Amino acid sequence: MEKNDTICLLKECDSGSKMAVASIDEVLEKIKNSDMKRLLTKSKEHHEKLGKEIEAVLLRHGSEEKDPSLMAKGMSFIKTNMKMSMDESDAAVAELMTDGCDMGIKSLYQYLNQYPAADHTSKELCRKLISIEEEFRRDLHNYL
């Protein structure tokens, strides 16, 4: 049970970190404010670095990485493009990213509760991802 919960939690964290990177990539070139652009770039780098750690642990457990579902990616793409077609401001991007952080944080807490037998390492990686999302969301408040 522990190994199964561990792998499931790691896969969800892997998917979440990839979703964050993809979402940031979708809007990065639309940012006008250089400080905000640096913030998004820094967050993307944090997500990528943690994603590599998560993937390494998954491999040690004999499992493969997990990409975000097509449905999640599609919904994100549609929401982003609809929002940006109506409002191309940095504040609109900050709102989209904040919403994404909120959804990610909520999902990660749900996975922590859903996979209680996961090992300590995977839970710590999940908490680290939550922390990255919370910091990113907090920093985005300056641009809303």
Secondary structure, DSSP 8 states (H G I E B T S, - for coil): -HHHHHHHHHHHHHHHHHHHHHHHHHHGGG---HHHHHHHHHHHHHHHHHHHHHHHHHHHTT-------HHHHHHHHHHHHHHHHH--SHHHHHHHHHHHHHHHHHHHHHHHHH-TT--HHHHHHHHHHHHHHHHHHHHHGGG-
